[in-house]
Amino acid sequence: MGKEKLDDIRVRLDEVDDKILEAVAERQRLIEQVAKLKAEGSVKLRDLLREEAQLSRLSDLARARGLSAYFVKRLFRELLDYSVRFQTHHLVDSQNPDRKQRKVVVAYQGTDGAYSQMAAERHFAGWDGETETLGCESFLAVLESVVNGAADYGMLPVENTTAGSITDAFDLLAQTTLSAVGEEVLKVEHCLVALQDVDPSQIRRVFSHPQALAQCSVFLGGLSDCRVESFTDTAMSVEKVRDEGDPHQAAIASERAAATYGLQVIARDIANQQQNYTRFLVVARKPLRVDERIDCKTSLIFSTRHEQGALVRCLNVLADRGLNLTKLESRPRLHSPFEYLFYVDFEGNVESEEVQKALEDMRAHTGSLKVLGSYPRT
C-alpha cells in the first residue's frame, strides 16, 4: 500500500511540475512582448524598484502559504535574471543586425564539463537561437577559432576572486584584433573527483588546471603523500583520471564534469574561498553597438608616454568624467623591455558623449590606446 500511495503522489507531483513549466512558458511569452516594446521605444531596460517590490510581495505571499520566503525569493530572482538577460540580448540584437542569426558557435578552452563551457551556456541562455559550444585545447586556440571564423564568439577567463588575474588571457588578447562584446561571472564550485567513492586521504596524485590548483591550495596542502600536477583543463583532468583507471588519482573539477565522465565526487566546495567566482570576457570579430539604456562596461588597453605621472593623468581623466574604474591591470609589453600595457575596465558606454570625451582626453596622455569594446555589465 505504501508504494502505491507514493507512486500516486509522484504522479500528482509530475502534474504540478508540468503546470509550473507551462506557467514559466507563459511568463516567457509575456517577456518576449515586453522585449519588443522596449526595443521599439525608449523605456528603461530595468526597473529595480519594481523588481524589489515584486520580490517583497512574493515573499509575503510565500510566508502566508507556509513556504520559505528565502526559497521563493531565490527562485524568482533566477526568473528575473533570465528575463533581463533575454531583454538585453533582444535589445542588442535589434541594434546589431549581424547578430540576428539562428545559430552561434561559442569557443571555450577545455572539453565537455569545463567551467568555460558552463559560462558560455549561461551567457547565451537568454539568446533567442541555437547555441553550440566548441572545446579548444588552449586560450590561443579559442581566439584563433574566432579570428578564422570557426566560432562566432570566444569565452576567455580573465580573473578569479581567489587566484586573481589570469595573465595569459590578457597577454593573448592584446595581440588580436578581436573585440569584447560581453562578460559573464560564474560561481566556481570545485570538487575532488575520483574513479571510486574513496576517502581523499587515499589519493596520491591530483590533476587540474593551474588556476584551479591555486584556488584549492589549502585543501591540497592538507593531503599527505599526494603529488599535485598541472594539466590543460579541469574537465580534461577528469577525462584523464577516467582513462588511466588508477583509483589513487583524482582531479579538481566541477560536479558536472564528474557526471559527464562517470566519476565520483569525493569532496565538495574545496576552494580556499567559498565565494569563488571567475569572470569571463566574451570576444567576437566585431564590436557591439549597445543601447545607452543598458548598463555597460568598457574595456581598454593602453600604454603611457614616458612622462612622470602619465598613468595618473590617464586615470584622472576617467575620474573627472565620473566614470567608475572597475579594473586596472598592468602587463609587460612584448618585445619592449621594461615597458607596460595597462588594461582598464570602467562603467560606461562608448556610445555616450562622456565616454567619447574621456577617450579623446586619454589619447593625449597615451602612447597607444585600443578600445576592446563596450558590452552589457553582468
URDANOR-V313003 format. One line per field, one symbol per residue. ss: DSSP state (@ for helix, = for strand, . for the rest). phi: phi as a letter, one per 30 degrees, with the letter a starting at -180 (. if undefined). psi: psi as a letter, one per 40 degrees, with the letter a starting at -180 (. if undefined). Layout:
BEGIN
ss=???
phi=???
psi=???
END
This chain:
BEGIN
ss=.@@@@@@@@@@@@@@@@@@@@@@@@@@@@@@@@@@@@@@@.......@@@@@@@@@@@@@@@@@....@@@@@@@@@@@@@@@@@@@@@@@@@@@.@@@...=======.....@@@@@@@@@@@@...=======..@@@@@@@@@.....========...==.@@@@@@@.....=========...====.....@@@..====.@@@@@@.@@@@@.....====...@@@@@@@@@@@....=====.@@@@@@...=====........========...........=========.....@@@@@@@@@@@....========.......========.....@@@@@@@@@@@..===========..
phi=.eddddddddddddddddddddddddddddddddddddddcbdedbbdddedddddddddddddcicdddddddddddddddedddddedddddcbedddbdbbccdbdkbejddddddddddcddddldbccbdbdbddddddddddidbdbbcbdcabdccidcdeddddddcccdcdbabbccdccdbcbbdbdcdedddcbbcadedddddcddddddcdhbccbdbdadddddddddddicdccbbcaddddeddciccdcachcdecddcbccccccbdbdccceddcdbcbcbbbccddbdidddddddedddcicddcabbcbedeibeicbcccbcbdlbdddddddddddddddccdabbddkcaedd
psi=dddddddddddddddddddddddddddddddddddddddeafiidigdddddddddddddddddefihddddddddddddddddddddddddddegddegiehihhiihaaheidddddddddedehgahhhihhididddddddddeedidiihhhdiiedeaigddddddddeieiiheiihhhhhgiihhidigihdeehehhiiidddddefdddddehifhhhhiididddddddddddfheeiiihaiddddddefihhehifeidhdghihhihhiidiiihhheehhiihhihiiiigihedddddddddddefhhheihhiihhhegheiiihhhhihiheeidddddddddddeeidihhhdiiihh.
END
